[in-house]
Amino acid sequence: MEQFFQQLKDEKLSSKERLECRHSLIDFIKKHPAKNRVGVKTFTSFIVLILTSASVSYAAEGALPGDILYSAKIYVNEQVVGTLSLSKETKARWAAKRAERRLEEAEKLASKGRLNANTRSIVEEGLKSSTDEVTARITQFKEAGNQQSGAEISSEFETSLRTHEQILKTLDEQDNNESETEEIAPILLNIRSRAREAAESREETERAVSLNSGNSAEAAAENSLKSAEKKIEEARQIIQNSKERIGKDATKEAETRLQKARKLTVDGKQKLDEKKFGGAFQSFQQAKRLSQETKLLIKAKEDLNMDVKLDIQNSDEADDKRSKNGD
């Protein structure tokens, strides 16, 4: 116990890290103002004060399974964010983000030679909990008739799983440690299974949105367009800010992906003009998936110093081929 508190005392955050934490929380409060609710407003202000001044809480963000601060990351930091996630959509996306965090931890453990039976078990337990919650929330959207939210979250979740599968697969191929390869294998099997489920859910909900008619279908397509354009711009900025660090080859591949996302957006706009709202919605969703892939691959390049090769052919086309082959 004494060692635990000594480590807490020694943990420090840089000025940049404190500023990023403060901005993130203030941004959340601006988007979710506590109107006439003094208790909620006081609580959120208290969270900003505590989390931006407490180095330990944010030092825990870099903790991995097996580290002394990992419990603070899971049971303090992530619980706080979950509490601040007010809408059903935000809660679903946070569950998906937690699953992504577990996969990123597995990747970092593997890259550091620290993935063993114990740390893998911790990762898999957290992954199962988060993916189960995502699946349950997507089902709730479907049952409530909110097909658009179900389609978008399924799409984002599928993309995250597919991309992290490729990252782990690349790490597995690069690793000469047989015991560590054995630990990656079950995680990969789990991800593939979950990715297939997410793809099936995404396809089902996209078809449901596509079958809508009139104002509902048009609104869904237009909302998806705005979201696609936002994600493309986010990815463009990330490429611009990272190009010197990730190198010419990685930058070129990222820009190629983004160019395809832009083309899908153009195609979607044409369908929108032609009143083909279902087709437009699907094109914009594909553009969003490519943009998300781009961001995740750049992050892998920076965090793990590795190149992950994904076929530029998007996953929707691959799914179509599998369906035609009876897969």
N, C-alpha and C positions, 0 to 999 in steps of 0.2 A: 504493500500500500504506500509506503514512504517513497519507493521508487516511482510509483505512478504519479504522485503529486510533484515530485522533483521534475519529472518530464513535462508535466503541465506548466510548471513554472518556467522552464527553459524554452518552451515553444514561443516563437515570435513570428509576426507577420510583417511583410514589407509594406511601405506606404502605398504602393500600387495595389497590393492585395486588399488592404483595408478600404481603399477608395472604390475598388471594383465591388466589394461586398456592400458598401454603403449605397452605391448607385443602383445596384440590383434591387435592394429592399425598398429604397425610396421610389424607384420606378413602379414596383408592385403596388405601393400605397397610393400612388397617383392614379393608377389604373383602377383601383378598388377603394375609392374614398369612403370613409366611415361617416356618412351623413347622419347627424343627430344620434350617433351611437358613441358616447364618450368612452364607454368601456372598451370597445373595439379599437377606437383611435388611440387610446392610452396604451393598449396592449401592443399595437403595431409599432408605436413610437418606442416602447420599452424594448421590443425585439431589435429595432435598429440600434438602439443604444448599447444593448448587451452584446449583440453579435459583431458590431463593428469595433468594439473596444476589447472584446475578449479574444485574445490571440489563439487560445486553445481551440475554440470552436472551429476556426477556419484553418488552423494548422491540421486539424483532423480531416479536412477535405482531401488531403493528399495521402491519407492512411490507407493501407491495404489489409486484407485479411491476414491476421497474425500479428499486426502492429498493435501497440498498446492503446492508440487513440482510435482504433477502428470502431469501437462501440460508440464513441462520441459521434462519429460520422453517421452511423446508422440510427441510433436511438435519440440523438439530440438534433443534429443538423437536419436530417431528412424528415424527422417528425415535425420540426418547425415549418419547413416548406410545405409539408402535407397539410398542416393546420391552416396555413395561409392560402391554400388552394381552395377557392370558394365554389366555383362552378363545377358541374359534372364533367365538362370538357377539360377543364384545367386539372382536375383530379385524375382523369384518365391519362392525360399527357404526362403528368408527374409519375404515375405508375410505370408508364413506358420508359420515361427517363431513368427511373431507378433500375429497370432491367438493363438499360444501356450502361449505366454506371457499373453494374455487376460484371458485365462483359468487358468493359474497359479495365476493370480490376484484374480479371483473368488474363487479359493481354499483357498488362504490366508485370504481373507475377511471372508469366511465361518468359517475357523478355529479360527479366532479372534472374531467371533460374530458381524462382521461389514457388512455382506451382507444384504442390504435392497433394497427397490424399486429403490432408486436413484443410488446406486453403481452398482446394477445389470444392470440398464439401460445403464450406461456408458460402462460396460463390453460388453454387447450385441451389442451396437453400434460399438465398436471397432472390435468385433469378426466378425460381418457381413461384415464390410469393408474389413477385411483381407481375409476372406474365399471367398468372391466374387472375389477378385483379384487372389487368387490361382486358382480358377475354371477357370477364364478367361485366365490365362496364360497357364494352362494345355490344354485348347481348342486351343490356338495358336500353341502349340507344335504339336498337332494332325493335325491341318490344314496345318502346314508346313512339315508334314511327319516325324517329329522328335519324333517317338513313344517311343524311349528309355527314353528320358528325361521326357516325359509325364508319362510313367509308373513308373519311379523312384520317381518323386515328388508326384504323386498320392499315391504311396505306403507309403512314409514317412508321408504324411499328414493324411492318413487314420489311421496309427498306432498311431500318436499323438492324434488324436481325440478319438479313441477307448480307449486309456490308460487314458486320462484325464476324459473321461466319467466315467470310473470305479473309479477314484480317487474321483470325485465329488459325485458319488453314495455312496461310502464308508463314506464320510463326512456326507452325508445326513442321512445315517442309524445310524451314531453315535450321531447325533445332536438331542437333546430333545426340541429344540426351534422350535415351530410350524411355526412361521412367517418366520424364516430363511429357513425352509424346503420348504415353498411355493415359496421362491425366487430361490432356487436351481432347482426346477422342470422345469421351462421354459428353463433354460440353458441346462439341460439334454436333453429335447426334441429337442432343436436346434442342439446339438452336434450329437445326433443319426441320425437326418435327414442328416446332412452334412457328417457324417461318411459313411452312406449308399451310398450317391452320390460319395464320394471318392472311395469306394470299387468298385462300378460299373465302374467308370472311370479307376481304376487300372486294373480290370479284362479285360476290353476292350483293353487297351493299351498293356497289357501283351500278350493277344492273338495275337494282331497285330505283336508284336515283335517275337512271337513264330512262326508265319507263314512266317517270312522272311527266306530266304535261302542263302546258300553260305557264303561269307566273311562277309556280313552284320550281319547275325545271330550269327556267331562265334565271331565277335568283340563285339557284345552286351553282349554275355554270358561272355566273358573274362573280359570285363570292370566291369560287375556286380560282378564277382568273386573277383576282386581286391577291389572293394568297400565293399563287404561283409567281407573280411578278415580284412580290416581296421577298420570297425565298431565293429567286434568281439574283436579285440585287444583293441580298445578304451574302450569297456565295461569291458573287463578283468582288465584293469588298474584301472577303476573306482571302481570295486568290491574290488580289492586289497587295494586301498587307503581308502575305506570306511568301511571295514569289522569291525573294532573296534567300529565305531560309530553306525552302523546299527544293530549289533548283529548277533548271530549265525543263527537264523531262517531265517532272511531276506537274509543273505549272502548265505545260502544253496539254497534258492529258486532262487536267482539271478544266482548262478552257475549252477543250473539245467536248467534254460532257456538258458544259454550260451552254455551248453553242447549240447542241442538240435540244437542250431544254428550251432555249429561245425559239427554235424552229417548231417545237411542239406547241408552244404558246401561240405562235403565228397561225399554225394549222387550226388550233382551237378557236381563235378569233374568227377565222373564216367560217367555221362551222356555226359559231354563234350568230354571225351575220345571216347565215342560211337557215336560222331557226332550228338547227340540229343540236339541241341543247344537251342531250345525252352524250353525244360524241364529243362535244366541246368540253364537257365536264371531265370525261376520261382523258382527253389530251392534256388538260391543265393538271390533272392528278399525276400523270406521267412526268410532266415537266417538274413538278414539285419533288417527285421521287429522285429524279436525276440531280436536282439541286442539293437535296439532302445527302445523297451519296457523295457528291463532290465535297461537301463540308466535312463529312465523316472521314473521307480518305485523306484530306489535308491534315486533319487532326491526328490521324494515325501516323502520318509522315512526320509530323512535328513531335508528337509524344514518344513514338517508338523508333523514330529514324528508320523507317522501312517503307518500301514501295509496295502497294497492293494493286495487282493487276485485275481489273474487272472488265469483262467483255463490254464494249461500248453499247452493244445491243441491249436495250433495256429489258428488265425482268418480265414485263408484260408480254413481249414477243416470245420470250423463252417459255412462259407459261402456256401461251397459245400452242406452241410446238408440242409441248408435253401433252396437252389435251388432245391434240390431233393424233398423237401416237398412243393414246389410251393410257397415259401416265397418270 
